[in-house]
Amino acid sequence: MATFDVREARTHLSRLLLDAERGREVVIARNGRPIARLVPLRPRGRRQFGALRGQVRVPDRFFDPLPESELERWEEEVGAAPAGHSRVAGVADE
């Protein structure tokens, strides 16, 4: 594990990234005190479609129209009702 001060790390960042890609751990220090660690990322495995089948249940009420008070809060925060919802009860936007 190599330690570099912030100035050195800034100057040699590309080289330090290559070191990390090769599995080497790099510590970045400020005034001799370690503050960050640069380590290689492990690739994420592929997501498996349906991996949670049977473990998660969405209640039927999830698909009910939002109450007027909730729609008003959306409009206040983002300026419009959420996609697929209309201010007219029972009518979905297209």
Secondary structure, DSSP 8 states (H G I E B T S, - for coil): -EEEEHHHHHHTHHHHHHHHHTT--EEEEETTEEEEEE----------TTTTTTT----GGGGS---HHHHHHHHHHHSS--TT--SSTT----
